[in-house]
Amino acid sequence: MEKLFCLGVAIGMVGGALLVANSYKARSLVKKSQAELMDKVNEMMDERLKMMEGGEGSEEKKTPKKK
């Protein structure tokens, strides 16, 4: 059962790769989706960095240091 599932996943990946490689619309859709995803990830990382920079001093005061 597990081998059959893994085989199906592998065949699906190969089929998807062939579809994207041979279709201009699918390829442009994948590139657009990747760009949007990277933009969202960059925004989230910027927000986290700002939170870490702003809250860094207050965290040190709240948590006692271990010796």
TORPA-4810 file (N, C-alpha, C, O; in nm, 3 decimals):
<nodes>
NODE_1_0.082_-0.119_0.000_0.000_0.000_0.000_0.088_0.126_0.000_0.062_0.219_-0.077_M
NODE_2_0.190_0.129_0.086_0.278_0.246_0.093_0.359_0.261_-0.036_0.380_0.372_-0.084_E
NODE_3_0.403_0.149_-0.091_0.480_0.155_-0.216_0.394_0.209_-0.329_0.440_0.287_-0.412_K
NODE_4_0.268_0.167_-0.332_0.176_0.212_-0.435_0.149_0.362_-0.421_0.140_0.433_-0.520_L
NODE_5_0.135_0.408_-0.298_0.113_0.550_-0.273_0.234_0.632_-0.319_0.219_0.735_-0.385_F
NODE_6_0.353_0.586_-0.282_0.476_0.657_-0.321_0.491_0.659_-0.473_0.535_0.759_-0.531_C
NODE_7_0.455_0.549_-0.538_0.462_0.541_-0.684_0.364_0.641_-0.745_0.397_0.710_-0.842_L
NODE_8_0.244_0.650_-0.690_0.145_0.745_-0.739_0.191_0.889_-0.722_0.170_0.972_-0.811_G
NODE_9_0.252_0.919_-0.609_0.303_1.054_-0.586_0.414_1.087_-0.686_0.417_1.197_-0.742_V
NODE_10_0.503_0.992_-0.708_0.613_1.014_-0.803_0.560_1.034_-0.944_0.607_1.122_-1.016_A
NODE_11_0.464_0.954_-0.985_0.407_0.968_-1.119_0.335_1.102_-1.132_0.343_1.168_-1.236_I
NODE_12_0.265_1.142_-1.028_0.197_1.271_-1.029_0.295_1.387_-1.039_0.268_1.485_-1.108_G
NODE_13_0.407_1.376_-0.970_0.508_1.482_-0.977_0.567_1.491_-1.117_0.586_1.601_-1.170_M
NODE_14_0.596_1.378_-1.176_0.652_1.377_-1.311_0.550_1.430_-1.410_0.584_1.509_-1.499_V
NODE_15_0.425_1.389_-1.396_0.320_1.439_-1.485_0.301_1.589_-1.472_0.285_1.659_-1.572_G
NODE_16_0.303_1.640_-1.349_0.291_1.783_-1.328_0.408_1.860_-1.385_0.391_1.967_-1.443_G
NODE_17_0.528_1.805_-1.370_0.647_1.870_-1.425_0.640_1.875_-1.578_0.676_1.976_-1.639_A
NODE_18_0.594_1.767_-1.639_0.581_1.764_-1.785_0.475_1.863_-1.833_0.494_1.930_-1.934_L
NODE_19_0.366_1.872_-1.760_0.260_1.965_-1.795_0.310_2.109_-1.790_0.285_2.187_-1.881_L
NODE_20_0.380_2.142_-1.684_0.432_2.279_-1.668_0.540_2.308_-1.771_0.547_2.419_-1.822_V
NODE_21_0.623_2.209_-1.801_0.731_2.231_-1.896_0.678_2.252_-2.038_0.741_2.323_-2.117_A
NODE_22_0.564_2.193_-2.070_0.513_2.201_-2.207_0.401_2.302_-2.224_0.353_2.321_-2.336_N
NODE_23_0.357_2.367_-2.118_0.246_2.462_-2.128_0.293_2.599_-2.082_0.336_2.617_-1.968_S
NODE_24_0.283_2.697_-2.172_0.325_2.832_-2.138_0.236_2.892_-2.029_0.286_2.958_-1.938_Y
NODE_25_0.106_2.868_-2.037_0.014_2.923_-1.937_0.043_2.865_-1.799_0.045_2.938_-1.700_K
NODE_26_0.065_2.735_-1.792_0.092_2.672_-1.663_0.225_2.721_-1.607_0.237_2.746_-1.487_A
NODE_27_0.325_2.736_-1.694_0.457_2.782_-1.650_0.449_2.925_-1.597_0.509_2.956_-1.494_R
NODE_28_0.374_3.012_-1.666_0.362_3.150_-1.619_0.282_3.156_-1.489_0.309_3.239_-1.403_S
NODE_29_0.183_3.067_-1.474_0.106_3.063_-1.351_0.193_3.020_-1.233_0.182_3.076_-1.124_L
NODE_30_0.280_2.922_-1.256_0.371_2.876_-1.150_0.468_2.987_-1.112_0.492_3.008_-0.993_V
NODE_31_0.523_3.057_-1.209_0.616_3.167_-1.180_0.547_3.278_-1.103_0.604_3.334_-1.009_K
NODE_32_0.422_3.311_-1.142_0.348_3.416_-1.073_0.320_3.375_-0.928_0.334_3.456_-0.836_K
NODE_33_0.280_3.251_-0.909_0.250_3.202_-0.774_0.376_3.202_-0.687_0.370_3.237_-0.569_S
NODE_34_0.488_3.163_-0.745_0.613_3.164_-0.670_0.650_3.306_-0.628_0.693_3.328_-0.515_Q
NODE_35_0.634_3.401_-0.718_0.666_3.540_-0.686_0.577_3.593_-0.574_0.625_3.660_-0.482_A
NODE_36_0.448_3.562_-0.581_0.356_3.606_-0.476_0.391_3.544_-0.342_0.388_3.611_-0.239_E
NODE_37_0.424_3.416_-0.344_0.462_3.347_-0.220_0.588_3.407_-0.160_0.595_3.427_-0.039_L
NODE_38_0.687_3.435_-0.243_0.811_3.495_-0.193_0.786_3.634_-0.135_0.847_3.670_-0.035_M
NODE_39_0.698_3.712_-0.197_0.664_3.844_-0.143_0.600_3.832_-0.005_0.635_3.907_0.087_D
NODE_40_0.508_3.737_0.010_0.442_3.718_0.139_0.541_3.673_0.245_0.536_3.719_0.359_K
NODE_41_0.632_3.582_0.208_0.732_3.534_0.304_0.824_3.648_0.346_0.858_3.661_0.463_V
NODE_42_0.863_3.731_0.250_0.950_3.845_0.282_0.880_3.943_0.377_0.942_3.995_0.470_N
NODE_43_0.751_3.967_0.353_0.677_4.057_0.441_0.669_3.999_0.582_0.687_4.071_0.680_E
NODE_44_0.642_3.869_0.592_0.633_3.807_0.724_0.767_3.812_0.797_0.772_3.837_0.917_M
NODE_45_0.875_3.788_0.725_1.007_3.792_0.787_1.041_3.933_0.834_1.100_3.951_0.940_M
NODE_46_1.005_4.034_0.754_1.028_4.172_0.795_0.952_4.205_0.922_1.006_4.269_1.013_D
NODE_47_0.826_4.160_0.930_0.746_4.185_1.050_0.808_4.117_1.172_0.814_4.175_1.280_E
NODE_48_0.853_3.994_1.155_0.915_3.922_1.267_1.044_3.990_1.312_1.070_4.001_1.432_R
NODE_49_1.124_4.035_1.217_1.248_4.103_1.253_1.219_4.232_1.329_1.288_4.264_1.425_L
NODE_50_1.116_4.306_1.285_1.080_4.428_1.356_1.032_4.397_1.497_1.066_4.468_1.592_K
NODE_51_0.954_4.290_1.511_0.906_4.251_1.643_1.022_4.210_1.732_1.025_4.243_1.851_M
NODE_52_1.118_4.138_1.676_1.232_4.093_1.755_1.319_4.212_1.796_1.368_4.217_1.909_M
NODE_53_1.337_4.307_1.706_1.418_4.424_1.739_1.350_4.510_1.844_1.415_4.559_1.936_E
NODE_54_1.220_4.529_1.830_1.146_4.613_1.923_1.128_4.547_2.058_1.131_4.616_2.160_G
NODE_55_1.108_4.418_2.063_1.081_4.349_2.187_1.203_4.285_2.251_1.192_4.222_2.356_G
NODE_56_1.318_4.301_2.190_1.439_4.235_2.240_1.478_4.286_2.378_1.510_4.206_2.466_E
NODE_57_1.475_4.416_2.398_1.514_4.471_2.528_1.417_4.434_2.638_1.458_4.408_2.751_G
NODE_58_1.287_4.432_2.606_1.188_4.400_2.707_1.192_4.253_2.744_1.162_4.217_2.858_S
NODE_59_1.228_4.166_2.650_1.237_4.022_2.681_1.350_3.994_2.779_1.338_3.908_2.866_E
NODE_60_1.460_4.067_2.765_1.573_4.046_2.855_1.536_4.083_2.998_1.583_4.020_3.093_E
NODE_61_1.453_4.184_3.014_1.413_4.226_3.147_1.315_4.129_3.209_1.317_4.108_3.330_K
NODE_62_1.229_4.069_3.127_1.126_3.979_3.178_1.182_3.844_3.217_1.140_3.787_3.318_K
NODE_63_1.274_3.791_3.139_1.324_3.657_3.166_1.453_3.665_3.249_1.547_3.735_3.211_T
NODE_64_1.457_3.594_3.358_1.580_3.597_3.439_1.690_3.517_3.369_1.663_3.416_3.303_P
NODE_65_1.812_3.564_3.385_1.924_3.495_3.324_1.969_3.380_3.414_1.973_3.391_3.536_K
NODE_66_2.003_3.269_3.348_2.052_3.154_3.423_2.203_3.162_3.437_2.273_3.203_3.345_K
NODE_67_2.252_3.123_3.553_2.398_3.126_3.577_2.455_2.988_3.571_2.576_2.971_3.589_K
</nodes>
